[in-house]
């Protein structure tokens, strides 16, 4: 059975820690990541059964709505999301490279999930607001047309939320560039 994933991004660390504690007390969920990110925001990413994740996120958003920047629940996240979050993705070959950058943390995970479900691509990395002044980015690889379609669909999703910053597709990145990324 696949696990759902949920995330809330908060304006402050104090509220974020308090809300993350409430989330795990509300439902049977596991914390994937809960930490302060740039610039002093706090993210809480949880996983578990869909109903538990939804209940935990809904409770925290309702209670701490004024300090919540963004949130989401994905009922059936693409299998490559968790390795990309944990930084354990194994990519053998990079044909094309797609990069998408957002203004926030939460929307990049939604964008990555959408990109991975749009075409046959591999997630290389999800950088969630660490060392980027609150911005986030994802990198994907695959055939050029697949990467272009995936980036375009992810761009549409985050643009609708007002969180799109920039994106690029490199058809055949230089090996030295790939070595620096992988």
OpenMM code with the backbone's topology and positions (N, CA, C; nanometers):
from openmm import Vec3, app, unit

residues = "UNK UNK UNK UNK UNK UNK UNK UNK UNK UNK UNK UNK UNK UNK UNK UNK UNK UNK UNK UNK UNK UNK UNK UNK UNK UNK UNK UNK UNK UNK UNK UNK UNK UNK UNK UNK UNK UNK UNK UNK UNK UNK UNK UNK UNK UNK UNK UNK UNK UNK UNK UNK UNK UNK UNK UNK UNK UNK UNK UNK UNK UNK UNK UNK UNK UNK UNK UNK UNK UNK UNK UNK UNK UNK UNK UNK UNK UNK UNK UNK UNK UNK UNK UNK UNK UNK UNK UNK UNK UNK UNK UNK UNK UNK UNK UNK UNK UNK UNK UNK UNK UNK UNK UNK UNK UNK UNK UNK UNK UNK UNK UNK UNK UNK UNK UNK UNK UNK UNK UNK UNK UNK UNK UNK UNK UNK UNK UNK UNK UNK UNK UNK UNK UNK UNK UNK UNK UNK UNK UNK UNK UNK UNK UNK UNK UNK UNK UNK UNK UNK UNK UNK UNK UNK UNK UNK UNK UNK UNK UNK UNK UNK UNK UNK UNK UNK UNK UNK UNK UNK UNK UNK UNK UNK UNK UNK UNK UNK UNK UNK UNK UNK".split()
positions = [
    Vec3(0.0840, -0.1183, 0.0000),
    Vec3(0.0000, 0.0000, 0.0000),
    Vec3(0.0882, 0.1241, 0.0000),
    Vec3(0.0626, 0.2169, -0.0913),
    Vec3(0.1442, 0.3371, -0.0972),
    Vec3(0.1037, 0.4326, 0.0139),
    Vec3(0.1990, 0.5121, 0.0542),
    Vec3(0.1740, 0.6075, 0.1606),
    Vec3(0.1458, 0.7445, 0.1029),
    Vec3(0.0590, 0.8165, 0.1689),
    Vec3(0.0319, 0.9548, 0.1329),
    Vec3(0.1413, 1.0420, 0.1932),
    Vec3(0.1547, 1.1619, 0.1391),
    Vec3(0.2501, 1.2582, 0.1928),
    Vec3(0.1775, 1.3910, 0.2091),
    Vec3(0.2087, 1.4608, 0.3172),
    Vec3(0.1509, 1.5918, 0.3420),
    Vec3(0.2580, 1.6857, 0.3916),
    Vec3(0.2377, 1.8133, 0.3657),
    Vec3(0.3361, 1.9123, 0.4092),
    Vec3(0.2658, 2.0423, 0.4430),
    Vec3(0.3212, 2.1095, 0.5428),
    Vec3(0.2794, 2.2453, 0.5757),
    Vec3(0.4055, 2.3290, 0.5896),
    Vec3(0.3985, 2.4483, 0.5341),
    Vec3(0.5080, 2.5450, 0.5446),
    Vec3(0.4572, 2.6614, 0.6295),
    Vec3(0.5318, 2.6939, 0.7353),
    Vec3(0.4909, 2.7969, 0.8299),
    Vec3(0.5823, 2.9188, 0.8237),
    Vec3(0.5274, 3.0328, 0.8648),
    Vec3(0.6035, 3.1576, 0.8662),
    Vec3(0.7070, 3.1617, 0.9771),
    Vec3(0.6816, 3.0896, 1.0869),
    Vec3(0.7718, 3.0958, 1.2020),
    Vec3(0.8068, 2.9566, 1.2530),
    Vec3(0.9223, 2.9485, 1.3165),
    Vec3(0.9689, 2.8222, 1.3734),
    Vec3(0.8836, 2.7806, 1.4928),
    Vec3(0.8509, 2.8748, 1.5799),
    Vec3(0.7727, 2.8413, 1.6995),
    Vec3(0.6391, 2.7770, 1.6619),
    Vec3(0.5688, 2.8388, 1.5698),
    Vec3(0.4417, 2.7818, 1.5252),
    Vec3(0.4635, 2.6497, 1.4540),
    Vec3(0.5674, 2.6415, 1.3716),
    Vec3(0.5951, 2.5185, 1.2974),
    Vec3(0.6206, 2.3996, 1.3871),
    Vec3(0.7020, 2.4182, 1.4892),
    Vec3(0.7325, 2.3085, 1.5816),
    Vec3(0.6064, 2.2674, 1.6577),
    Vec3(0.5318, 2.3659, 1.7043),
    Vec3(0.4083, 2.3379, 1.7774),
    Vec3(0.3079, 2.2641, 1.6887),
    Vec3(0.2936, 2.3096, 1.5661),
    Vec3(0.1997, 2.2462, 1.4729),
    Vec3(0.2448, 2.1054, 1.4351),
    Vec3(0.3747, 2.0857, 1.4130),
    Vec3(0.4260, 1.9518, 1.3798),
    Vec3(0.3981, 1.8545, 1.4941),
    Vec3(0.4155, 1.9016, 1.6171),
    Vec3(0.3846, 1.8184, 1.7329),
    Vec3(0.2361, 1.7820, 1.7339),
    Vec3(0.1522, 1.8798, 1.7060),
    Vec3(0.0074, 1.8542, 1.7018),
    Vec3(-0.0284, 1.7569, 1.5896),
    Vec3(0.0420, 1.7654, 1.4780),
    Vec3(0.0134, 1.6763, 1.3648),
    Vec3(0.0368, 1.5301, 1.4018),
    Vec3(0.1486, 1.5027, 1.4676),
    Vec3(0.1776, 1.3630, 1.5026),
    Vec3(0.0908, 1.3144, 1.6182),
    Vec3(0.0390, 1.4067, 1.6980),
    Vec3(-0.0529, 1.3686, 1.8055),
    Vec3(-0.1955, 1.3497, 1.7537),
    Vec3(-0.2288, 1.4151, 1.6437),
    Vec3(-0.3631, 1.4079, 1.5860),
    Vec3(-0.3887, 1.2754, 1.5174),
    Vec3(-0.2877, 1.2257, 1.4463),
    Vec3(-0.3060, 1.1067, 1.3624),
    Vec3(-0.1836, 1.0175, 1.3676),
    Vec3(-0.2006, 0.8962, 1.3204),
    Vec3(-0.0909, 0.7995, 1.3123),
    Vec3(-0.0105, 0.8295, 1.1856),
    Vec3(0.0818, 0.9261, 1.1969),
    Vec3(0.1664, 0.9671, 1.0847),
    Vec3(0.3122, 0.9662, 1.1287),
    Vec3(0.4002, 0.9593, 1.0305),
    Vec3(0.5435, 0.9657, 1.0573),
    Vec3(0.5974, 1.0972, 1.0032),
    Vec3(0.6938, 1.1538, 1.0732),
    Vec3(0.7592, 1.2751, 1.0247),
    Vec3(0.8694, 1.2350, 0.9273),
    Vec3(0.8614, 1.2864, 0.8062),
    Vec3(0.9656, 1.2663, 0.7061),
    Vec3(1.0751, 1.3694, 0.7287),
    Vec3(1.0313, 1.4924, 0.7493),
    Vec3(1.1236, 1.6027, 0.7730),
    Vec3(1.0474, 1.7113, 0.8465),
    Vec3(1.1081, 1.7674, 0.9482),
    Vec3(1.0506, 1.8796, 1.0214),
    Vec3(1.1673, 1.9652, 1.0662),
    Vec3(1.1782, 2.0833, 1.0060),
    Vec3(1.2957, 2.1658, 1.0355),
    Vec3(1.2786, 2.3098, 0.9894),
    Vec3(1.3637, 2.3942, 1.0431),
    Vec3(1.3706, 2.5326, 1.0000),
    Vec3(1.4417, 2.5378, 0.8659),
    Vec3(1.3880, 2.6184, 0.7760),
    Vec3(1.4493, 2.6407, 0.6454),
    Vec3(1.4613, 2.7913, 0.6240),
    Vec3(1.5376, 2.8287, 0.5261),
    Vec3(1.5577, 2.9706, 0.4955),
    Vec3(1.4262, 3.0329, 0.4515),
    Vec3(1.4008, 3.1568, 0.4808),
    Vec3(1.4641, 3.2458, 0.5783),
    Vec3(1.3886, 3.2451, 0.7103),
    Vec3(1.4093, 3.1449, 0.7906),
    Vec3(1.3448, 3.1344, 0.9205),
    Vec3(1.2046, 3.0766, 0.9160),
    Vec3(1.1703, 3.0111, 0.8064),
    Vec3(1.0412, 2.9431, 0.7972),
    Vec3(1.0582, 2.8022, 0.8543),
    Vec3(0.9476, 2.7307, 0.8674),
    Vec3(0.9519, 2.5950, 0.9204),
    Vec3(0.8661, 2.5060, 0.8322),
    Vec3(0.9199, 2.3889, 0.7981),
    Vec3(0.8430, 2.2932, 0.7190),
    Vec3(0.8236, 2.1650, 0.7985),
    Vec3(0.7076, 2.1055, 0.7802),
    Vec3(0.6778, 1.9753, 0.8392),
    Vec3(0.6217, 1.8878, 0.7282),
    Vec3(0.6935, 1.7786, 0.6986),
    Vec3(0.6507, 1.6829, 0.5974),
    Vec3(0.6189, 1.5526, 0.6696),
    Vec3(0.4990, 1.5005, 0.6444),
    Vec3(0.4562, 1.3776, 0.7114),
    Vec3(0.4122, 1.2742, 0.6079),
    Vec3(0.4073, 1.1497, 0.6519),
    Vec3(0.3601, 1.0414, 0.5661),
    Vec3(0.2773, 0.9441, 0.6490),
    Vec3(0.1934, 0.8697, 0.5814),
    Vec3(0.1072, 0.7715, 0.6460),
    Vec3(-0.0089, 0.7388, 0.5547),
    Vec3(-0.1107, 0.6744, 0.6095),
    Vec3(-0.2313, 0.6478, 0.5317),
    Vec3(-0.2970, 0.7809, 0.4958),
    Vec3(-0.3648, 0.7840, 0.3826),
    Vec3(-0.4235, 0.9084, 0.3328),
    Vec3(-0.5131, 0.9766, 0.4353),
    Vec3(-0.6009, 0.9020, 0.4989),
    Vec3(-0.6936, 0.9636, 0.5950),
    Vec3(-0.6193, 1.0243, 0.7134),
    Vec3(-0.5142, 0.9587, 0.7587),
    Vec3(-0.4358, 1.0098, 0.8714),
    Vec3(-0.3596, 1.1361, 0.8326),
    Vec3(-0.2981, 1.1351, 0.7158),
    Vec3(-0.2227, 1.2523, 0.6693),
    Vec3(-0.3173, 1.3698, 0.6495),
    Vec3(-0.4313, 1.3450, 0.5863),
    Vec3(-0.5284, 1.4520, 0.5633),
    Vec3(-0.5785, 1.5097, 0.6952),
    Vec3(-0.6092, 1.4250, 0.7914),
    Vec3(-0.6572, 1.4722, 0.9218),
    Vec3(-0.5513, 1.5564, 0.9920),
    Vec3(-0.4264, 1.5127, 0.9876),
    Vec3(-0.3181, 1.5858, 1.0539),
    Vec3(-0.2942, 1.7216, 0.9892),
    Vec3(-0.2892, 1.7249, 0.8562),
    Vec3(-0.2671, 1.8519, 0.7857),
    Vec3(-0.3855, 1.9455, 0.8066),
    Vec3(-0.5062, 1.8946, 0.7924),
    Vec3(-0.6255, 1.9779, 0.8120),
    Vec3(-0.6303, 2.0374, 0.9523),
    Vec3(-0.5988, 1.9575, 1.0528),
    Vec3(-0.6011, 2.0067, 1.1911),
    Vec3(-0.4989, 2.1177, 1.2118),
    Vec3(-0.3789, 2.0998, 1.1594),
    Vec3(-0.2741, 2.2012, 1.1762),
    Vec3(-0.3062, 2.3284, 1.0985),
    Vec3(-0.3562, 2.3143, 0.9767),
    Vec3(-0.3916, 2.4323, 0.8966),
    Vec3(-0.5050, 2.5094, 0.9631),
    Vec3(-0.6047, 2.4394, 1.0133),
    Vec3(-0.7174, 2.5046, 1.0795),
    Vec3(-0.6723, 2.5785, 1.2053),
    Vec3(-0.5896, 2.5146, 1.2854),
    Vec3(-0.5453, 2.5734, 1.4117),
    Vec3(-0.4467, 2.6882, 1.3913),
    Vec3(-0.3582, 2.6762, 1.2930),
    Vec3(-0.2502, 2.7739, 1.2746),
    Vec3(-0.2591, 2.8448, 1.1398),
    Vec3(-0.3805, 2.8677, 1.0930),
    Vec3(-0.4040, 2.9229, 0.9595),
    Vec3(-0.3298, 3.0546, 0.9347),
    Vec3(-0.3261, 3.1417, 1.0341),
    Vec3(-0.2634, 3.2729, 1.0152),
    Vec3(-0.1119, 3.2650, 0.9963),
    Vec3(-0.0511, 3.1560, 1.0363),
    Vec3(0.0943, 3.1397, 1.0217),
    Vec3(0.1316, 3.0406, 0.9113),
    Vec3(0.0320, 2.9887, 0.8412),
    Vec3(0.0553, 2.8891, 0.7357),
    Vec3(0.0796, 2.9592, 0.6019),
    Vec3(0.1886, 2.9243, 0.5356),
    Vec3(0.2194, 2.9788, 0.4033),
    Vec3(0.1538, 2.8946, 0.2947),
    Vec3(0.1704, 2.7642, 0.3033),
    Vec3(0.1179, 2.6735, 0.2015),
    Vec3(0.1096, 2.5337, 0.2612),
    Vec3(0.0256, 2.4505, 0.2022),
    Vec3(0.0142, 2.3115, 0.2470),
    Vec3(-0.0400, 2.2270, 0.1332),
    Vec3(-0.0224, 2.0969, 0.1456),
    Vec3(-0.0797, 2.0043, 0.0489),
    Vec3(-0.0866, 1.8651, 0.1090),
    Vec3(-0.1676, 1.7809, 0.0461),
    Vec3(-0.1731, 1.6373, 0.0738),
    Vec3(-0.1748, 1.5680, -0.0618),
    Vec3(-0.0838, 1.4739, -0.0817),
    Vec3(-0.0815, 1.3911, -0.2026),
    Vec3(-0.1182, 1.2493, -0.1616),
    Vec3(-0.2296, 1.2004, -0.2126),
    Vec3(-0.2777, 1.0682, -0.1744),
    Vec3(-0.1986, 0.9534, -0.2325),
    Vec3(-0.1412, 0.9743, -0.3490),
    Vec3(-0.0668, 0.8685, -0.4155),
    Vec3(0.0586, 0.9289, -0.4788),
    Vec3(0.1559, 0.9682, -0.3968),
    Vec3(0.2749, 1.0334, -0.4524),
    Vec3(0.3553, 0.9379, -0.5403),
    Vec3(0.4177, 0.9950, -0.6415),
    Vec3(0.5030, 0.9144, -0.7293),
    Vec3(0.6137, 0.8511, -0.6453),
    Vec3(0.6512, 0.7281, -0.6801),
    Vec3(0.7498, 0.6539, -0.6002),
    Vec3(0.8865, 0.7220, -0.5922),
    Vec3(0.9161, 0.8140, -0.6823),
    Vec3(1.0468, 0.8805, -0.6805),
    Vec3(1.0515, 1.0016, -0.5876),
    Vec3(0.9381, 1.0411, -0.5313),
    Vec3(0.9349, 1.1589, -0.4435),
    Vec3(1.0190, 1.1380, -0.3179),
    Vec3(0.9990, 1.0271, -0.2484),
    Vec3(1.0710, 1.0057, -0.1228),
    Vec3(1.2224, 0.9970, -0.1426),
    Vec3(1.2734, 0.9201, -0.2398),
    Vec3(1.4191, 0.9199, -0.2613),
    Vec3(1.4736, 1.0592, -0.2964),
    Vec3(1.3958, 1.1377, -0.3720),
    Vec3(1.4419, 1.2721, -0.4075),
    Vec3(1.4468, 1.3632, -0.2851),
    Vec3(1.3513, 1.3485, -0.1955),
    Vec3(1.3522, 1.4272, -0.0715),
    Vec3(1.4707, 1.3869, 0.0160),
    Vec3(1.4925, 1.2560, 0.0286),
    Vec3(1.6010, 1.2058, 0.1134),
    Vec3(1.7389, 1.2193, 0.0494),
    Vec3(1.7445, 1.2516, -0.0794),
    Vec3(1.8731, 1.2638, -0.1480),
    Vec3(1.9372, 1.1302, -0.1787),
    Vec3(1.8557, 1.0267, -0.1992),
    Vec3(1.9097, 0.8927, -0.2249),
    Vec3(1.8804, 0.8441, -0.3669),
    Vec3(1.8426, 0.9347, -0.4542),
    Vec3(1.8113, 0.8981, -0.5921),
    Vec3(1.9364, 0.8489, -0.6636),
    Vec3(1.9221, 0.7400, -0.7370),
    Vec3(2.0316, 0.6846, -0.8173),
    Vec3(1.9985, 0.7052, -0.9647),
    Vec3(2.0711, 0.7941, -1.0296),
    Vec3(2.0501, 0.8219, -1.1709),
    Vec3(2.1741, 0.7790, -1.2467),
    Vec3(2.1548, 0.6940, -1.3459),
    Vec3(2.2678, 0.6403, -1.4231),
    Vec3(2.3057, 0.7297, -1.5403),
    Vec3(2.2059, 0.7785, -1.6132),
    Vec3(2.2337, 0.8527, -1.7352),
    Vec3(2.1436, 0.9755, -1.7407),
    Vec3(2.1988, 1.0861, -1.7870),
    Vec3(2.1218, 1.2089, -1.8003),
    Vec3(2.1196, 1.2469, -1.9478),
    Vec3(2.0040, 1.2305, -2.0097),
    Vec3(1.9877, 1.2661, -2.1504),
    Vec3(1.9527, 1.4139, -2.1630),
    Vec3(1.8497, 1.4548, -2.0916),
    Vec3(1.8104, 1.5952, -2.0842),
    Vec3(1.7959, 1.6302, -1.9367),
    Vec3(1.8143, 1.7561, -1.9045),
    Vec3(1.8056, 1.8023, -1.7661),
    Vec3(1.6997, 1.9108, -1.7573),
    Vec3(1.6036, 1.8924, -1.6678),
    Vec3(1.5011, 1.9929, -1.6438),
    Vec3(1.5142, 2.0469, -1.5033),
    Vec3(1.5045, 2.1786, -1.4907),
    Vec3(1.5146, 2.2446, -1.3609),
    Vec3(1.3934, 2.3358, -1.3465),
    Vec3(1.3281, 2.3305, -1.2315),
    Vec3(1.2171, 2.4202, -1.2032),
    Vec3(1.2370, 2.4754, -1.0631),
    Vec3(1.2187, 2.6060, -1.0491),
    Vec3(1.2418, 2.6741, -0.9217),
    Vec3(1.1144, 2.7456, -0.8777),
    Vec3(1.0871, 2.7395, -0.7462),
    Vec3(0.9678, 2.8026, -0.6903),
    Vec3(1.0052, 2.8993, -0.5786),
    Vec3(0.9095, 2.9849, -0.5451),
    Vec3(0.9290, 3.0813, -0.4370),
    Vec3(0.9085, 3.0212, -0.2986),
    Vec3(0.8504, 2.9023, -0.2903),
    Vec3(0.8221, 2.8436, -0.1598),
    Vec3(0.8691, 2.6993, -0.1545),
    Vec3(0.8440, 2.6346, -0.0437),
    Vec3(0.8877, 2.4962, -0.0250),
    Vec3(0.7800, 2.3958, -0.0647),
    Vec3(0.6576, 2.4183, -0.0234),
    Vec3(0.5527, 2.3179, -0.0435),
    Vec3(0.5238, 2.2907, -0.1905),
    Vec3(0.5195, 2.3945, -0.2717),
    Vec3(0.4787, 2.3738, -0.4111),
    Vec3(0.5799, 2.2937, -0.4921),
    Vec3(0.7061, 2.2882, -0.4501),
    Vec3(0.8049, 2.2135, -0.5281),
    Vec3(0.7778, 2.0631, -0.5206),
    Vec3(0.7283, 2.0151, -0.4090),
    Vec3(0.6975, 1.8719, -0.3985),
    Vec3(0.5770, 1.8383, -0.4850),
    Vec3(0.4761, 1.9236, -0.4830),
    Vec3(0.3614, 1.9031, -0.5715),
    Vec3(0.4049, 1.9064, -0.7179),
    Vec3(0.4927, 2.0004, -0.7516),
    Vec3(0.5422, 2.0122, -0.8895),
    Vec3(0.6208, 1.8881, -0.9304),
    Vec3(0.7041, 1.8382, -0.8410),
    Vec3(0.7837, 1.7187, -0.8709),
    Vec3(0.6941, 1.5971, -0.8907),
    Vec3(0.5932, 1.5841, -0.8076),
    Vec3(0.4988, 1.4734, -0.8222),
    Vec3(0.4284, 1.4820, -0.9571),
    Vec3(0.3843, 1.6014, -0.9922),
    Vec3(0.3158, 1.6208, -1.1205),
    Vec3(0.4097, 1.5926, -1.2373),
    Vec3(0.5335, 1.6394, -1.2285),
    Vec3(0.6316, 1.6163, -1.3351),
    Vec3(0.6565, 1.4672, -1.3545),
    Vec3(0.6727, 1.3956, -1.2442),
    Vec3(0.7015, 1.2518, -1.2516),
    Vec3(0.5830, 1.1726, -1.3060),
    Vec3(0.4625, 1.2243, -1.2887),
    Vec3(0.3428, 1.1558, -1.3384),
    Vec3(0.3057, 1.1973, -1.4809),
    Vec3(0.3647, 1.3047, -1.5310),
    Vec3(0.3322, 1.3546, -1.6645),
    Vec3(0.3987, 1.2731, -1.7742),
    Vec3(0.5240, 1.2372, -1.7538),
    Vec3(0.5999, 1.1630, -1.8555),
    Vec3(0.7032, 1.0760, -1.7853),
    Vec3(0.7721, 0.9945, -1.8623),
    Vec3(0.8741, 0.9066, -1.8043),
    Vec3(1.0008, 0.9879, -1.7807),
    Vec3(1.0148, 1.0337, -1.6573),
    Vec3(1.1321, 1.1099, -1.6147),
    Vec3(1.1780, 1.0567, -1.4794),
    Vec3(1.3017, 1.0869, -1.4453),
    Vec3(1.3560, 1.0526, -1.3141),
    Vec3(1.3815, 1.1805, -1.2370),
    Vec3(1.3368, 1.1839, -1.1122),
    Vec3(1.3708, 1.2963, -1.0253),
    Vec3(1.5149, 1.2792, -0.9797),
    Vec3(1.5943, 1.3817, -0.9959),
    Vec3(1.7326, 1.3780, -0.9499),
    Vec3(1.7411, 1.4340, -0.8089),
    Vec3(1.6756, 1.5483, -0.7877),
    Vec3(1.6872, 1.6160, -0.6586),
    Vec3(1.5666, 1.7047, -0.6335),
    Vec3(1.5285, 1.7127, -0.5069),
    Vec3(1.4341, 1.8120, -0.4576),
    Vec3(1.5072, 1.8911, -0.3504),
    Vec3(1.5382, 2.0154, -0.3767),
    Vec3(1.6032, 2.1018, -0.2774),
    Vec3(1.4941, 2.1887, -0.2178),
    Vec3(1.4636, 2.1629, -0.0924),
    Vec3(1.3493, 2.2271, -0.0278),
    Vec3(1.3956, 2.3406, 0.0626),
    Vec3(1.4066, 2.4594, 0.0067),
    Vec3(1.4301, 2.5843, 0.0801),
    Vec3(1.5538, 2.5846, 0.1688),
    Vec3(1.6510, 2.5022, 0.1396),
    Vec3(1.7720, 2.4983, 0.2217),
    Vec3(1.8826, 2.5773, 0.1528),
    Vec3(1.9264, 2.6841, 0.2177),
    Vec3(2.0326, 2.7664, 0.1622),
    Vec3(1.9907, 2.8441, 0.0390),
    Vec3(1.8606, 2.8674, 0.0241),
    Vec3(1.8105, 2.9346, -0.0959),
    Vec3(1.7135, 3.0485, -0.0638),
    Vec3(1.7228, 3.1043, 0.0547),
    Vec3(1.6358, 3.2158, 0.0944),
    Vec3(1.4874, 3.1825, 0.0793),
    Vec3(1.4519, 3.0592, 0.1099),
    Vec3(1.3126, 3.0182, 0.1068),
    Vec3(1.2650, 2.9616, -0.0250),
    Vec3(1.3461, 2.9748, -0.1286),
    Vec3(1.3082, 2.9186, -0.2588),
    Vec3(1.3427, 2.7700, -0.2618),
    Vec3(1.2881, 2.6993, -0.3599),
    Vec3(1.3139, 2.5561, -0.3747),
    Vec3(1.3302, 2.5238, -0.5220),
    Vec3(1.3935, 2.4088, -0.5494),
    Vec3(1.4025, 2.3662, -0.6891),
    Vec3(1.4013, 2.2154, -0.6996),
    Vec3(1.3715, 2.1707, -0.8221),
    Vec3(1.3788, 2.0286, -0.8538),
    Vec3(1.4591, 2.0130, -0.9815),
    Vec3(1.5228, 1.8965, -0.9944),
    Vec3(1.5917, 1.8596, -1.1174),
    Vec3(1.5392, 1.7238, -1.1607),
    Vec3(1.5101, 1.7129, -1.2911),
    Vec3(1.4628, 1.5872, -1.3476),
    Vec3(1.5440, 1.5530, -1.4714),
    Vec3(1.5414, 1.4273, -1.5093),
    Vec3(1.6074, 1.3844, -1.6320),
    Vec3(1.5208, 1.2832, -1.7053),
    Vec3(1.5491, 1.2682, -1.8324),
    Vec3(1.4775, 1.1755, -1.9192),
    Vec3(1.5007, 1.2167, -2.0624),
    Vec3(1.4205, 1.1631, -2.1526),
    Vec3(1.4292, 1.2054, -2.2924),
    Vec3(1.3850, 1.3515, -2.3023),
    Vec3(1.4378, 1.4230, -2.4003),
    Vec3(1.4120, 1.5664, -2.4122),
    Vec3(1.2624, 1.5979, -2.4120),
    Vec3(1.1846, 1.5304, -2.4936),
    Vec3(1.0409, 1.5596, -2.5019),
    Vec3(0.9692, 1.5311, -2.3699),
    Vec3(1.0105, 1.4276, -2.2997),
    Vec3(0.9499, 1.3942, -2.1705),
    Vec3(0.9827, 1.5003, -2.0664),
    Vec3(1.1072, 1.5442, -2.0640),
    Vec3(1.1486, 1.6478, -1.9686),
    Vec3(1.0755, 1.7787, -1.9991),
    Vec3(1.0658, 1.8150, -2.1258),
    Vec3(0.9949, 1.9382, -2.1630),
    Vec3(0.8486, 1.9324, -2.1201),
    Vec3(0.7823, 1.8211, -2.1461),
    Vec3(0.6413, 1.8067, -2.1079),
    Vec3(0.6239, 1.8107, -1.9563),
    Vec3(0.7127, 1.7450, -1.8846),
    Vec3(0.7037, 1.7405, -1.7383),
    Vec3(0.7281, 1.8770, -1.6760),
    Vec3(0.8280, 1.9475, -1.7253),
    Vec3(0.8566, 2.0817, -1.6725),
    Vec3(0.7407, 2.1759, -1.7038),
    Vec3(0.6860, 2.1675, -1.8230),
    Vec3(0.5739, 2.2538, -1.8608),
    Vec3(0.4527, 2.2289, -1.7710),
    Vec3(0.4214, 2.1037, -1.7446),
    Vec3(0.3067, 2.0714, -1.6584),
    Vec3(0.3308, 2.1169, -1.5152),
    Vec3(0.4521, 2.0955, -1.4644),
    Vec3(0.4859, 2.1401, -1.3288),
    Vec3(0.4798, 2.2927, -1.3198),
    Vec3(0.5257, 2.3590, -1.4243),
    Vec3(0.5218, 2.5060, -1.4298),
    Vec3(0.3778, 2.5563, -1.4221),
    Vec3(0.2868, 2.4920, -1.4949),
    Vec3(0.1452, 2.5300, -1.4903),
    Vec3(0.0898, 2.5177, -1.3488),
    Vec3(0.1241, 2.4089, -1.2817),
    Vec3(0.0744, 2.3843, -1.1465),
    Vec3(0.1202, 2.4928, -1.0492),
    Vec3(0.2497, 2.5223, -1.0461),
    Vec3(0.2997, 2.6205, -0.9491),
    Vec3(0.2653, 2.7633, -0.9901),
    Vec3(0.2507, 2.7888, -1.1198),
    Vec3(0.2082, 2.9218, -1.1651),
    Vec3(0.0677, 2.9529, -1.1156),
    Vec3(-0.0183, 2.8526, -1.1145),
    Vec3(-0.1555, 2.8714, -1.0666),
    Vec3(-0.1588, 2.9110, -0.9191),
    Vec3(-0.0563, 2.8717, -0.8442),
    Vec3(-0.0467, 2.9078, -0.7022),
    Vec3(0.0321, 3.0370, -0.6821),
    Vec3(0.0868, 3.0931, -0.7902),
    Vec3(0.1671, 3.2148, -0.7805),
    Vec3(0.3065, 3.1904, -0.7264),
    Vec3(0.3548, 3.0670, -0.7336),
    Vec3(0.4841, 3.0323, -0.6748),
    Vec3(0.5931, 3.0015, -0.7778),
    Vec3(0.5638, 3.0132, -0.9064),
    Vec3(0.6631, 2.9836, -1.0101),
    Vec3(0.7689, 3.0937, -1.0151),
    Vec3(0.8961, 3.0539, -1.0201),
    Vec3(1.0062, 3.1495, -1.0318),
    Vec3(1.0766, 3.1373, -1.1662),
    Vec3(1.1256, 3.0174, -1.2010),
    Vec3(1.2012, 3.0010, -1.3247),
    Vec3(1.2111, 2.8525, -1.3585),
    Vec3(1.2420, 2.8245, -1.4847),
    Vec3(1.2656, 2.6863, -1.5261),
    Vec3(1.3516, 2.6849, -1.6509),
    Vec3(1.4103, 2.5678, -1.6756),
    Vec3(1.4968, 2.5516, -1.7916),
    Vec3(1.5037, 2.4041, -1.8274),
    Vec3(1.5231, 2.3772, -1.9561),
    Vec3(1.5483, 2.2412, -2.0036),
    Vec3(1.6750, 2.2462, -2.0878),
    Vec3(1.7720, 2.1633, -2.0515),
    Vec3(1.8974, 2.1524, -2.1262),
    Vec3(1.8926, 2.0190, -2.2000),
    Vec3(1.8933, 2.0248, -2.3327),
    Vec3(1.8748, 1.9044, -2.4136),
    Vec3(1.9849, 1.8008, -2.3925),
    Vec3(2.1070, 1.8396, -2.3959),
    Vec3(2.2180, 1.7456, -2.3784),
    Vec3(2.3246, 1.8124, -2.2920),
    Vec3(2.3081, 1.8090, -2.1601),
    Vec3(2.4038, 1.8765, -2.0728),
    Vec3(2.5431, 1.8140, -2.0826),
    Vec3(2.6425, 1.8981, -2.0694),
    Vec3(2.7821, 1.8534, -2.0727),
    Vec3(2.8079, 1.7575, -1.9566),
    Vec3(2.8877, 1.6571, -1.9799),
    Vec3(2.9194, 1.5557, -1.8783),
    Vec3(2.9779, 1.6185, -1.7523),
    Vec3(3.0585, 1.7228, -1.7681),
    Vec3(3.1176, 1.7890, -1.6502),
    Vec3(3.0091, 1.8520, -1.5637),
    Vec3(2.9064, 1.9042, -1.6282),
    Vec3(2.7940, 1.9615, -1.5534),
    Vec3(2.7197, 1.8514, -1.4788),
    Vec3(2.6959, 1.7420, -1.5461),
    Vec3(2.6261, 1.6288, -1.4840),
    Vec3(2.7051, 1.5756, -1.3653),
    Vec3(2.8358, 1.5616, -1.3814),
    Vec3(2.9197, 1.5122, -1.2717),
    Vec3(2.9110, 1.6029, -1.1496),
    Vec3(2.8966, 1.7332, -1.1715),
    Vec3(2.8876, 1.8255, -1.0580),
    Vec3(2.7521, 1.8155, -0.9882),
    Vec3(2.6497, 1.7730, -1.0605),
    Vec3(2.5155, 1.7595, -1.0033),
    Vec3(2.4991, 1.6268, -0.9307),
    Vec3(2.5460, 1.5201, -0.9940),
    Vec3(2.5282, 1.3874, -0.9361),
    Vec3(2.6315, 1.3630, -0.8300),
] * unit.nanometer
topology = app.Topology()
chain = topology.addChain("A")
for resn in residues:
    res = topology.addResidue(resn, chain)
    for name in ("N", "CA", "C"):
        topology.addAtom(name, app.Element.getBySymbol(name[0]), res)
